[in-house]
Amino acid sequence: MPQQSTVPALKHLTVSQLADRLGVTKDYLRRSILGQPDGIPGLKIGRGHRAQWRIRLCDVERWEEGRIACYDASPNRPRRMR
């Protein structure tokens, strides 16, 4: 019989964890991404200035999927001769 893991799957991220994942500062994340109309929805735990944010991993993944861009370098484009 296989053993079950006692470590629960990570379902929520802290602001620090998300900032590391996105490669931005925590201040930028709070100011420009969390809770913004086109940003990532977050859950505030508590009230006031020191309230802690928790961000659902599924919301982060959905937000990342919406920002994937593919840039075509057009290797077949003719080069200009000088």
Helices and strands as residue ranges (DSSP letters): E 12-13, H 15-22, H 26-28, I 29-33, E 43-45, E 52-56, H 57-65
